[in-house]
Amino acid sequence: MKLGYLGDEGLREIIVIGHRGAAGHAPENTMKSFRVAWQMGVDMIETDVWSTSDGYLVCMHDRELSRTTDGVGNVDETTLDVLFNLDAGCGEKVPLLEEVLRFARGRFGVNIELKATGIEEAAVNLVIETDMLDQVIFSSFNHPSLGIIRALNDDAVTAVLVSTEIDQLAKYAGNLHANAVNPLFWLVTEELVKSSHEAGLKVYPWSINDEELITEQLMMGVDGVITDLPQLAVDAVDDFIMKKHVHDKW
């Protein structure tokens, strides 16, 4: 890319990021969900990452197992062998982050949301080992983790996840040496986008599953959208880009 998400040749100038893969179409954070998102034409997928009790990085949103699998207990207190015997929906297994990265390489980018502290170094090392550093964004609600990521590797791309309003978000993200902000979509304003762009930050709101709302975000100048419904978002973004180019031409 540096990072395909920055709009290099072959990628949309405004990217579509599949939330937990294609969470609106397949069991979230499973290989099936990531394959469906890719087939729908996403530029990137977003996945949540925990460590198992024996140190393997796996893709799952909740710490507790019961919502998305037929297991009980906490993912970080469970071994990989036990996790691999759980059903994550439609017969799917909880995937290793390494499996996702190897599938994504050369196909689409990966937004890795770190759900726990203490896994930053393992995540960076794995991304480097799989030759995916230029196709990955590291994001987190635990913002000190982003500073750790950048200290580990200055080429790592980071995004500040926010669900509530933060005063002077662009300045705040800049102080963390982040590359992007990922705000809850209703926090996005034209002023936020403008100040972020002036600070050299990309803006990727989450999670937008309505065509009209996606278009509203695009009109404000966001650099991509995170969605559970990749096909809807791909169609909306492609339509917006086409109309924009026609307008600019005339």
Secondary structure, DSSP 8 states (H G I E B T S, - for coil): --SGGG--TTS-SSEEEEETTTTTTS-TTSHHHHHHHHHTT-SEEEEEEEE-TTS-EEE-S-SBSTTTSS--SBGGGS-HHHHHTS--STT----BHHHHHHHHTTT-EEEEEE-STT-HHHHHHHHHHTT-GGGEEEEESSHHHHHHHHHH-TT-EEEEEESS--TTHHHHHHHTT-SEEEEBGGG--HHHHHHHHHTT-EE--B----HHHHHHHHHTT-SEEEES-HHHHHHHHHHHHHHHHHHHH-
